[in-house]
Amino acid sequence: MNNIISCNQFTRESLEKLLDLAKKIKENPNEYKNKLDGKIIAPIFFEPSTRTRLSFETAALRLGAKIIATENAQNSSTKKGESLQDTIRILAGYADCIVMRHNSDDSAEIAVSYSKVPIINAGSGKKEHPSQSLLDVFTIREKRGKIDGTKIAILGDLVYGRTIHSLLELLSLYDGIEVWGLSKEAFRLPEKYKKMLEDHNIKYHECAGFDEIPRDIDVLYHTRIQSERFDGDFGKEEFIINKALLSKFLQNTIVMHPLPRLDEISEDIDDDPRAVYFEQAHNGVPVRMAMYLTVMGYAE
């Protein structure tokens, strides 16, 4: 796998191979600290990012690579009108791997077409966020011991939430998955993703309230409203996970969120062992280390 730009690249076998490598890295990080010694990574972010950018940079440094980066690609020559194609052509001559986040849905595909070095998609418009979903399924597997049979509720912005779209793509590779979707009407899951789930024999339940989500759900996966991706004001999130709400679910139900959160998850559950969103974010480092090793030909 020379690039990682979409979750639909993965088979179950290739996904499990990457997750297994990430597990080995997390358990024995010192064994991998010099794997990319002498290599240069170029993270270029055309959209704001904290966790994704810093974890990709941390992953590169932990592998012994060096980084060339601009904190905000909008401050680069793109502000002068340089095309994405030319930016990629130039960076491919400076670095051994490019990590890119862009506001265009097809940016990752464009980058691959013009790059001579591996491309990793760190988020493309409202379409995909494969690295986030890889760390999400890694976290689910780590907490449950398996992914097969997972019952998951997806909450919040199911229209513009690219993490949701990518996560469903990866979950569709497994057996016995069942999905509940809870959101405002304006943010319901698009039909194409419902069809994708149906094509993989995954049951999808559209919900109007928390009372329609089973008490023994395995995962509550919330997302913020992606207000930067649409015009208008849809107000605050109506469906909030707080201490009172979480008490209605079992002790093995985990709460996940790609972060940053707004008001959709109350801080009063931060100390609950079922709230795993900070650990989830930290899992981004070993998973992204595994992504680098995979696209650069160093995977075991």
Contacts in CASP RR format, 6 or more apart in sequence:
PFRMAT RR
TARGET T0000
AUTHOR 0000-0000-0000
METHOD contacts of the structure
MODEL  1
MNNIISCNQFTRESLEKLLDLAKKIKENPNEYKNKLDGKIIAPIFFEPST
RTRLSFETAALRLGAKIIATENAQNSSTKKGESLQDTIRILAGYADCIVM
RHNSDDSAEIAVSYSKVPIINAGSGKKEHPSQSLLDVFTIREKRGKIDGT
KIAILGDLVYGRTIHSLLELLSLYDGIEVWGLSKEAFRLPEKYKKMLEDH
NIKYHECAGFDEIPRDIDVLYHTRIQSERFDGDFGKEEFIINKALLSKFL
QNTIVMHPLPRLDEISEDIDDDPRAVYFEQAHNGVPVRMAMYLTVMGYAE
1 9 0 8 1.000
1 14 0 8 1.000
1 294 0 8 1.000
1 295 0 8 1.000
2 118 0 8 1.000
2 295 0 8 1.000
3 112 0 8 1.000
3 118 0 8 1.000
3 119 0 8 1.000
3 120 0 8 1.000
3 295 0 8 1.000
4 119 0 8 1.000
4 120 0 8 1.000
4 121 0 8 1.000
4 130 0 8 1.000
4 131 0 8 1.000
4 291 0 8 1.000
4 294 0 8 1.000
4 295 0 8 1.000
5 108 0 8 1.000
5 109 0 8 1.000
5 111 0 8 1.000
5 112 0 8 1.000
5 119 0 8 1.000
5 120 0 8 1.000
5 121 0 8 1.000
5 124 0 8 1.000
5 128 0 8 1.000
5 130 0 8 1.000
6 108 0 8 1.000
6 121 0 8 1.000
6 128 0 8 1.000
6 130 0 8 1.000
6 169 0 8 1.000
7 128 0 8 1.000
7 130 0 8 1.000
7 133 0 8 1.000
7 166 0 8 1.000
7 169 0 8 1.000
7 170 0 8 1.000
8 169 0 8 1.000
10 18 0 8 1.000
10 170 0 8 1.000
10 173 0 8 1.000
11 173 0 8 1.000
12 173 0 8 1.000
12 174 0 8 1.000
15 134 0 8 1.000
15 137 0 8 1.000
15 170 0 8 1.000
15 173 0 8 1.000
17 299 0 8 1.000
18 134 0 8 1.000
18 287 0 8 1.000
18 290 0 8 1.000
18 291 0 8 1.000
18 294 0 8 1.000
18 299 0 8 1.000
19 134 0 8 1.000
19 137 0 8 1.000
19 138 0 8 1.000
19 141 0 8 1.000
19 287 0 8 1.000
19 290 0 8 1.000
21 290 0 8 1.000
21 293 0 8 1.000
21 294 0 8 1.000
21 299 0 8 1.000
21 300 0 8 1.000
22 134 0 8 1.000
22 138 0 8 1.000
22 283 0 8 1.000
22 286 0 8 1.000
22 287 0 8 1.000
22 289 0 8 1.000
22 290 0 8 1.000
23 138 0 8 1.000
23 142 0 8 1.000
23 286 0 8 1.000
24 31 0 8 1.000
24 300 0 8 1.000
25 31 0 8 1.000
25 32 0 8 1.000
25 286 0 8 1.000
25 289 0 8 1.000
25 290 0 8 1.000
26 283 0 8 1.000
26 286 0 8 1.000
29 62 0 8 1.000
29 286 0 8 1.000
32 62 0 8 1.000
32 63 0 8 1.000
32 289 0 8 1.000
32 293 0 8 1.000
33 62 0 8 1.000
33 63 0 8 1.000
33 64 0 8 1.000
34 63 0 8 1.000
34 64 0 8 1.000
35 63 0 8 1.000
35 64 0 8 1.000
35 293 0 8 1.000
35 298 0 8 1.000
36 60 0 8 1.000
36 63 0 8 1.000
36 64 0 8 1.000
36 65 0 8 1.000
36 292 0 8 1.000
36 293 0 8 1.000
36 296 0 8 1.000
36 298 0 8 1.000
37 64 0 8 1.000
37 65 0 8 1.000
38 64 0 8 1.000
38 65 0 8 1.000
38 66 0 8 1.000
39 63 0 8 1.000
39 64 0 8 1.000
39 65 0 8 1.000
39 66 0 8 1.000
39 96 0 8 1.000
39 97 0 8 1.000
39 296 0 8 1.000
40 65 0 8 1.000
40 66 0 8 1.000
40 67 0 8 1.000
40 68 0 8 1.000
40 94 0 8 1.000
40 95 0 8 1.000
40 96 0 8 1.000
40 97 0 8 1.000
41 56 0 8 1.000
41 57 0 8 1.000
41 60 0 8 1.000
41 65 0 8 1.000
41 66 0 8 1.000
41 67 0 8 1.000
41 68 0 8 1.000
41 95 0 8 1.000
41 96 0 8 1.000
41 97 0 8 1.000
41 98 0 8 1.000
41 99 0 8 1.000
41 292 0 8 1.000
42 67 0 8 1.000
42 68 0 8 1.000
42 69 0 8 1.000
42 91 0 8 1.000
42 94 0 8 1.000
42 95 0 8 1.000
42 97 0 8 1.000
42 98 0 8 1.000
42 99 0 8 1.000
43 53 0 8 1.000
43 56 0 8 1.000
43 57 0 8 1.000
43 60 0 8 1.000
43 67 0 8 1.000
43 69 0 8 1.000
43 98 0 8 1.000
43 99 0 8 1.000
43 100 0 8 1.000
43 122 0 8 1.000
44 69 0 8 1.000
44 70 0 8 1.000
44 73 0 8 1.000
44 76 0 8 1.000
44 87 0 8 1.000
44 91 0 8 1.000
44 98 0 8 1.000
44 99 0 8 1.000
44 100 0 8 1.000
44 101 0 8 1.000
45 52 0 8 1.000
45 53 0 8 1.000
45 70 0 8 1.000
45 71 0 8 1.000
45 72 0 8 1.000
45 73 0 8 1.000
45 100 0 8 1.000
45 101 0 8 1.000
45 122 0 8 1.000
46 73 0 8 1.000
46 74 0 8 1.000
46 78 0 8 1.000
46 100 0 8 1.000
46 101 0 8 1.000
46 102 0 8 1.000
46 103 0 8 1.000
46 107 0 8 1.000
47 101 0 8 1.000
47 102 0 8 1.000
47 103 0 8 1.000
47 123 0 8 1.000
47 125 0 8 1.000
48 72 0 8 1.000
49 101 0 8 1.000
49 122 0 8 1.000
50 260 0 8 1.000
51 259 0 8 1.000
51 260 0 8 1.000
51 281 0 8 1.000
51 284 0 8 1.000
52 101 0 8 1.000
52 122 0 8 1.000
52 123 0 8 1.000
52 131 0 8 1.000
52 132 0 8 1.000
53 69 0 8 1.000
53 71 0 8 1.000
53 101 0 8 1.000
53 122 0 8 1.000
55 281 0 8 1.000
55 284 0 8 1.000
55 285 0 8 1.000
55 288 0 8 1.000
56 99 0 8 1.000
56 120 0 8 1.000
56 122 0 8 1.000
56 131 0 8 1.000
56 288 0 8 1.000
57 67 0 8 1.000
57 69 0 8 1.000
58 285 0 8 1.000
59 284 0 8 1.000
59 285 0 8 1.000
59 286 0 8 1.000
59 288 0 8 1.000
59 289 0 8 1.000
59 291 0 8 1.000
59 292 0 8 1.000
60 66 0 8 1.000
60 67 0 8 1.000
60 292 0 8 1.000
61 67 0 8 1.000
62 285 0 8 1.000
62 289 0 8 1.000
63 289 0 8 1.000
63 292 0 8 1.000
63 293 0 8 1.000
65 96 0 8 1.000
65 292 0 8 1.000
68 94 0 8 1.000
68 95 0 8 1.000
70 76 0 8 1.000
73 87 0 8 1.000
76 82 0 8 1.000
76 87 0 8 1.000
77 87 0 8 1.000
78 84 0 8 1.000
78 87 0 8 1.000
84 102 0 8 1.000
84 104 0 8 1.000
84 107 0 8 1.000
84 110 0 8 1.000
84 111 0 8 1.000
85 110 0 8 1.000
85 113 0 8 1.000
85 114 0 8 1.000
88 98 0 8 1.000
88 100 0 8 1.000
88 110 0 8 1.000
88 111 0 8 1.000
88 114 0 8 1.000
88 115 0 8 1.000
88 119 0 8 1.000
89 114 0 8 1.000
89 115 0 8 1.000
91 98 0 8 1.000
91 115 0 8 1.000
92 98 0 8 1.000
92 114 0 8 1.000
92 115 0 8 1.000
92 116 0 8 1.000
92 117 0 8 1.000
93 116 0 8 1.000
93 117 0 8 1.000
95 117 0 8 1.000
96 117 0 8 1.000
96 118 0 8 1.000
96 296 0 8 1.000
97 117 0 8 1.000
97 118 0 8 1.000
97 119 0 8 1.000
97 120 0 8 1.000
97 292 0 8 1.000
97 295 0 8 1.000
97 296 0 8 1.000
98 111 0 8 1.000
98 115 0 8 1.000
98 117 0 8 1.000
98 118 0 8 1.000
98 119 0 8 1.000
98 120 0 8 1.000
99 119 0 8 1.000
99 120 0 8 1.000
99 122 0 8 1.000
100 107 0 8 1.000
100 108 0 8 1.000
100 111 0 8 1.000
100 119 0 8 1.000
100 120 0 8 1.000
100 121 0 8 1.000
100 122 0 8 1.000
100 123 0 8 1.000
101 121 0 8 1.000
101 122 0 8 1.000
101 123 0 8 1.000
101 124 0 8 1.000
102 108 0 8 1.000
102 111 0 8 1.000
102 123 0 8 1.000
102 124 0 8 1.000
102 125 0 8 1.000
103 125 0 8 1.000
104 110 0 8 1.000
104 124 0 8 1.000
104 125 0 8 1.000
105 124 0 8 1.000
105 125 0 8 1.000
105 126 0 8 1.000
105 127 0 8 1.000
106 124 0 8 1.000
106 127 0 8 1.000
107 121 0 8 1.000
107 124 0 8 1.000
107 125 0 8 1.000
108 119 0 8 1.000
108 121 0 8 1.000
108 123 0 8 1.000
108 124 0 8 1.000
108 128 0 8 1.000
111 119 0 8 1.000
112 119 0 8 1.000
118 295 0 8 1.000
118 296 0 8 1.000
119 295 0 8 1.000
120 131 0 8 1.000
120 291 0 8 1.000
120 292 0 8 1.000
120 295 0 8 1.000
121 128 0 8 1.000
121 129 0 8 1.000
121 130 0 8 1.000
121 131 0 8 1.000
122 129 0 8 1.000
122 131 0 8 1.000
123 129 0 8 1.000
123 130 0 8 1.000
123 131 0 8 1.000
123 132 0 8 1.000
123 162 0 8 1.000
124 162 0 8 1.000
125 162 0 8 1.000
125 229 0 8 1.000
126 159 0 8 1.000
126 160 0 8 1.000
126 161 0 8 1.000
126 162 0 8 1.000
126 165 0 8 1.000
126 226 0 8 1.000
126 229 0 8 1.000
127 162 0 8 1.000
127 165 0 8 1.000
128 162 0 8 1.000
128 165 0 8 1.000
128 166 0 8 1.000
128 169 0 8 1.000
129 162 0 8 1.000
129 163 0 8 1.000
129 165 0 8 1.000
129 166 0 8 1.000
129 258 0 8 1.000
130 166 0 8 1.000
131 284 0 8 1.000
131 287 0 8 1.000
131 288 0 8 1.000
131 291 0 8 1.000
132 163 0 8 1.000
132 166 0 8 1.000
132 167 0 8 1.000
132 258 0 8 1.000
133 163 0 8 1.000
133 166 0 8 1.000
133 167 0 8 1.000
133 169 0 8 1.000
133 170 0 8 1.000
134 170 0 8 1.000
134 287 0 8 1.000
134 291 0 8 1.000
135 280 0 8 1.000
135 281 0 8 1.000
135 283 0 8 1.000
135 284 0 8 1.000
135 287 0 8 1.000
135 288 0 8 1.000
136 163 0 8 1.000
136 167 0 8 1.000
136 170 0 8 1.000
136 221 0 8 1.000
136 256 0 8 1.000
136 258 0 8 1.000
136 280 0 8 1.000
137 147 0 8 1.000
137 167 0 8 1.000
137 170 0 8 1.000
137 171 0 8 1.000
138 283 0 8 1.000
138 284 0 8 1.000
138 286 0 8 1.000
138 287 0 8 1.000
139 256 0 8 1.000
139 276 0 8 1.000
139 279 0 8 1.000
139 280 0 8 1.000
139 283 0 8 1.000
140 147 0 8 1.000
140 150 0 8 1.000
140 152 0 8 1.000
140 218 0 8 1.000
140 219 0 8 1.000
140 254 0 8 1.000
140 256 0 8 1.000
141 147 0 8 1.000
142 283 0 8 1.000
143 254 0 8 1.000
143 276 0 8 1.000
144 150 0 8 1.000
144 218 0 8 1.000
147 171 0 8 1.000
147 174 0 8 1.000
147 177 0 8 1.000
148 174 0 8 1.000
148 175 0 8 1.000
148 176 0 8 1.000
148 177 0 8 1.000
149 174 0 8 1.000
149 175 0 8 1.000
149 176 0 8 1.000
149 177 0 8 1.000
149 178 0 8 1.000
149 218 0 8 1.000
150 171 0 8 1.000
150 174 0 8 1.000
150 176 0 8 1.000
150 177 0 8 1.000
150 178 0 8 1.000
150 218 0 8 1.000
150 219 0 8 1.000
151 177 0 8 1.000
151 178 0 8 1.000
151 179 0 8 1.000
151 180 0 8 1.000
151 214 0 8 1.000
151 216 0 8 1.000
151 217 0 8 1.000
151 218 0 8 1.000
151 219 0 8 1.000
152 171 0 8 1.000
152 177 0 8 1.000
152 178 0 8 1.000
152 179 0 8 1.000
152 180 0 8 1.000
152 217 0 8 1.000
152 218 0 8 1.000
152 219 0 8 1.000
152 220 0 8 1.000
152 221 0 8 1.000
153 179 0 8 1.000
153 180 0 8 1.000
153 181 0 8 1.000
153 182 0 8 1.000
153 207 0 8 1.000
153 213 0 8 1.000
153 217 0 8 1.000
153 219 0 8 1.000
153 220 0 8 1.000
153 221 0 8 1.000
154 164 0 8 1.000
154 167 0 8 1.000
154 168 0 8 1.000
154 179 0 8 1.000
154 180 0 8 1.000
154 181 0 8 1.000
154 182 0 8 1.000
154 189 0 8 1.000
154 221 0 8 1.000
154 223 0 8 1.000
155 181 0 8 1.000
155 182 0 8 1.000
155 183 0 8 1.000
155 220 0 8 1.000
155 221 0 8 1.000
155 222 0 8 1.000
155 223 0 8 1.000
155 239 0 8 1.000
155 241 0 8 1.000
155 264 0 8 1.000
156 182 0 8 1.000
156 183 0 8 1.000
156 184 0 8 1.000
156 187 0 8 1.000
156 222 0 8 1.000
156 223 0 8 1.000
156 224 0 8 1.000
156 225 0 8 1.000
156 237 0 8 1.000
156 239 0 8 1.000
156 264 0 8 1.000
157 164 0 8 1.000
157 183 0 8 1.000
157 187 0 8 1.000
157 223 0 8 1.000
157 224 0 8 1.000
157 225 0 8 1.000
157 226 0 8 1.000
158 164 0 8 1.000
158 181 0 8 1.000
158 183 0 8 1.000
158 187 0 8 1.000
158 188 0 8 1.000
158 189 0 8 1.000
158 190 0 8 1.000
158 193 0 8 1.000
158 223 0 8 1.000
159 186 0 8 1.000
159 187 0 8 1.000
159 188 0 8 1.000
159 189 0 8 1.000
159 190 0 8 1.000
160 187 0 8 1.000
160 225 0 8 1.000
160 226 0 8 1.000
160 229 0 8 1.000
160 230 0 8 1.000
161 223 0 8 1.000
161 226 0 8 1.000
163 223 0 8 1.000
163 258 0 8 1.000
164 189 0 8 1.000
164 193 0 8 1.000
164 221 0 8 1.000
164 223 0 8 1.000
165 193 0 8 1.000
167 221 0 8 1.000
168 179 0 8 1.000
168 193 0 8 1.000
168 196 0 8 1.000
168 197 0 8 1.000
169 196 0 8 1.000
171 177 0 8 1.000
171 179 0 8 1.000
171 202 0 8 1.000
172 196 0 8 1.000
172 197 0 8 1.000
172 200 0 8 1.000
172 202 0 8 1.000
176 202 0 8 1.000
177 200 0 8 1.000
177 202 0 8 1.000
178 202 0 8 1.000
178 203 0 8 1.000
178 205 0 8 1.000
179 197 0 8 1.000
179 202 0 8 1.000
179 203 0 8 1.000
179 204 0 8 1.000
179 205 0 8 1.000
180 204 0 8 1.000
180 205 0 8 1.000
180 207 0 8 1.000
180 212 0 8 1.000
180 213 0 8 1.000
180 214 0 8 1.000
180 217 0 8 1.000
181 188 0 8 1.000
181 189 0 8 1.000
181 204 0 8 1.000
181 205 0 8 1.000
181 206 0 8 1.000
181 207 0 8 1.000
182 207 0 8 1.000
182 208 0 8 1.000
182 209 0 8 1.000
182 210 0 8 1.000
182 212 0 8 1.000
182 213 0 8 1.000
182 239 0 8 1.000
183 189 0 8 1.000
183 239 0 8 1.000
184 234 0 8 1.000
184 238 0 8 1.000
186 234 0 8 1.000
187 225 0 8 1.000
187 234 0 8 1.000
188 206 0 8 1.000
189 204 0 8 1.000
189 206 0 8 1.000
194 204 0 8 1.000
197 203 0 8 1.000
197 204 0 8 1.000
198 204 0 8 1.000
205 212 0 8 1.000
207 213 0 8 1.000
209 239 0 8 1.000
210 239 0 8 1.000
210 245 0 8 1.000
210 248 0 8 1.000
213 220 0 8 1.000
215 248 0 8 1.000
215 249 0 8 1.000
215 250 0 8 1.000
216 249 0 8 1.000
216 250 0 8 1.000
216 253 0 8 1.000
217 249 0 8 1.000
217 253 0 8 1.000
218 252 0 8 1.000
218 253 0 8 1.000
218 254 0 8 1.000
219 253 0 8 1.000
219 254 0 8 1.000
219 255 0 8 1.000
219 256 0 8 1.000
220 241 0 8 1.000
220 249 0 8 1.000
220 253 0 8 1.000
220 254 0 8 1.000
220 255 0 8 1.000
220 256 0 8 1.000
221 256 0 8 1.000
221 257 0 8 1.000
222 239 0 8 1.000
222 241 0 8 1.000
222 255 0 8 1.000
222 256 0 8 1.000
222 257 0 8 1.000
222 261 0 8 1.000
222 264 0 8 1.000
222 265 0 8 1.000
223 257 0 8 1.000
223 258 0 8 1.000
223 264 0 8 1.000
224 237 0 8 1.000
224 260 0 8 1.000
224 261 0 8 1.000
224 262 0 8 1.000
224 264 0 8 1.000
225 234 0 8 1.000
225 235 0 8 1.000
225 237 0 8 1.000
225 262 0 8 1.000
227 233 0 8 1.000
227 234 0 8 1.000
236 262 0 8 1.000
236 263 0 8 1.000
237 262 0 8 1.000
237 263 0 8 1.000
237 264 0 8 1.000
239 264 0 8 1.000
240 263 0 8 1.000
240 264 0 8 1.000
240 265 0 8 1.000
240 266 0 8 1.000
241 255 0 8 1.000
241 264 0 8 1.000
241 265 0 8 1.000
241 266 0 8 1.000
241 269 0 8 1.000
242 265 0 8 1.000
242 266 0 8 1.000
242 268 0 8 1.000
242 269 0 8 1.000
243 266 0 8 1.000
243 268 0 8 1.000
243 269 0 8 1.000
243 272 0 8 1.000
246 253 0 8 1.000
246 255 0 8 1.000
246 269 0 8 1.000
246 272 0 8 1.000
246 274 0 8 1.000
249 274 0 8 1.000
251 274 0 8 1.000
252 274 0 8 1.000
253 274 0 8 1.000
254 274 0 8 1.000
254 275 0 8 1.000
254 276 0 8 1.000
255 265 0 8 1.000
255 269 0 8 1.000
255 272 0 8 1.000
255 274 0 8 1.000
255 275 0 8 1.000
255 276 0 8 1.000
255 277 0 8 1.000
256 276 0 8 1.000
256 277 0 8 1.000
256 280 0 8 1.000
257 264 0 8 1.000
257 265 0 8 1.000
257 277 0 8 1.000
257 280 0 8 1.000
258 280 0 8 1.000
259 277 0 8 1.000
259 281 0 8 1.000
261 277 0 8 1.000
265 275 0 8 1.000
265 277 0 8 1.000
269 275 0 8 1.000
270 278 0 8 1.000
290 299 0 8 1.000
292 298 0 8 1.000
293 299 0 8 1.000
END
